[in-house]
């Protein structure tokens, strides 16, 4: 059974960002060797729990993503492993930085997604999502997913826009930075689910959070 955003919030996890179907964090390791040691420890714990994260080892940090692919979202398994990772990091004197992570989706506005989705799935080498007719994903999970947002057919219209999923605590700083960089806040009617912003030429993007999504 997948957990709602409110249920995840009520778990009281610290150091993790709920980015819509996945829990993510960045562990500041300070060195490649410390990062590798953490990855080894997380891998052993994941084997014990029978639930495996996506891990990206870099210098000087490690990004960790948790989701239950078989359930199509977040479950108690992810919460349990998140607590384990937090404890392992703390035991090594390492800090979790959830404000440093985000998730990027590409959205194509289309009045007929059934007509265009097969083309993009084939071109990108992506796969469809079981139980979903509006999204395609990279089988390896390395590239951003593409989802097809229903729109009108009036011209001119912006066809593509990025959806950037971030932790709710990062929304206002990100908006402030975008406005200072010459952008505009186009629409906050759906906040705190998402905000629509535009660059100086009017190209739009959305900042998204897990909030108010059921």
Secondary structure by P-SEA (a helix, b strand, c coil): ccccaaaaaacccccccccccbbbbbbbcccaaaaaaaaaaaaaaaaaacccccccccccbbbbbbbccccccccaaaaaaaaaaaaaaaaabbbbbccccbbbbbbbbcccccccaaaaaaaaccccccccccccccccccbbbbbbbbbccccccccbbbbbbbcccaaaaaaaaaaaaccccccccccccbbbbbcccccccccccccccc
